[in-house]
């Protein structure tokens, strides 16, 4: 499950292998990765700076979902820092590619700062009876929070 979530995210979102979709009245993106290890399906709905989505994974060992929501502050706030939502998104992709399967899963990951940038992923809850994990991913720039995603990871039974 962990490898499929990571590899699907790397192949889909970080490489830009996504297509436009409409679900209800919502315009979004979708990425589907199918390998011998299983199927990864991600759909996300984001305006210029905020939104969320759901990843679904089906592997021989089971099916899982990872829900996420959040984004960046309003564009005016980012401009006060002389950065853009694209700068934040580029840094996020850089960190996902660098950290691979050591983040966005079931353990904390707080690497050293990268000049003014700082990435952190902190598990906020582990509910072993239901196998649910909650976590928060935060990026700061110059000590100011410029990205947040809240995550819920759980099996589909």
ABEGO torsion letter per residue (X at the ends): XAAAAAAAAAABAAAGBBBBBBBEABBBBBBBBBBAAEBBBBBBBBBAABEBBBBBBBBAAEBBBBBBBEEBBBAAAAAAAGBBAAAAAAAAAAAAAAAEAABGBABBBBBBBBEABBBBBBBABBBAAAGBBBBBBBBBBGGBBABBBBBBBBBBX
